[in-house]
Amino acid sequence: MSRRMLVAIPILALVIVALTGYATGGAHARSAGKAASAGGAIMGPMHTISQHAFQGFYDGKKYTYLSTDTSSKAQAASMHINYSKALGTVKGAPAIYLVEGRAAPGQLAAFGSYLGDPGYSPLWEELIVTWKGSAKPILLTSDNAVLAQQKKGTLTVTDTHIVLNCPMIKGK
């Protein structure tokens, strides 16, 4: 083999490796390769999808969250999300308060925990908030506001015994 061929073969191999990395996702493929060489788990190629997202409050701050799974068959069917019987066995999840019926303009879900909190979990115990007929709905932007209004007797909170998987993905 000529000296020229001995130099060309490794260069050709590097070009092929670089092009293969580019064609299979570039940075994502390289980071997956690094995870594999470090002994980490490989989840497969990363893809972008479109999914409905919602917003809710925690202490007046808005958080974006997804709704992916529920322990209620009926809710899963109506929301077009996954049904998980096993979620129904979860105990001690933080609360997600959902106002039903009359509500103040701009009302969103109110969370009992937030992204980054030591008690945060993507699993939530669904509680339904209903304003009493004589009460004027106000904007509830925290779990503490819900509990304070409940204590005043202006609204009721009902445990649905449903657990939702609604991971928060960012705060504002």
Secondary structure, 3 states (H helix, E strand, C coil): CCHHHHHHHHHHHHHHHHHHHHHCCCHHHHHHHHHHHCCCCCCCCCCCCCCCCEEEEECCEEEEECCCEECCHHHHHHHCCEECHHHHHCCCCCEEEEECCCCCCCCCEEECCCCCCCCCCCEEEEEEEEECCCCCCCCCCCHHHHHHHHHHCCEEEEEEEEEEECCEEEEC
